[in-house]
Amino acid sequence: MSDRFFHELIFPTYKWLILEKKLKNRQSLGRKTWAFLHTMAAYYPKNPTSKDQQDMFSLIQLLAKFYPCPICDALVGWFCQLHNRVNRRLGKPLFDCSKVWQRWKYGWDDGSCNY
C-alpha cells in the first residue's frame, strides 16, 4: 500500500467517519441538553426566591462555561437579551449586552468589581 493510497483514499474516508460520529454525538447532546433546559424551566418556581434565582443563574453560567459547543457563546448573548426583556417589562434598567463577557466572565476593563 502506497502513502498516496492511504492519504487519498483511506485517510479521507476514516476522517469522514470520525466527523460523522462526532456530528451524531453532538446532535444527540444538543437534543438532550434542550430537553434538560426545558425541564428545568418547567420546574422553576413561579415565585422564585433569591436563592432559586442565584441557583438557576449558576446553572446557566456553568453550562455556558463548560458546554462543549463552539457556537454556545451565542447562548450568553441570548440570555442577556431575554433578561433585558424581563427588565423592560418590570421597568428596570437594561444591561448593555456588549459587555456581558466583562460582567460575567473576564471582569471589567477598568479592573473594578461590580457585583
Summary of the structure (lengths in Angstrom):
residues: 115
radius of gyration: 20.9
end to end distance: 63.2
largest distance: 71.6
contacts: 219
relative contact order: 0.05
helix: 75%
strand: 0%
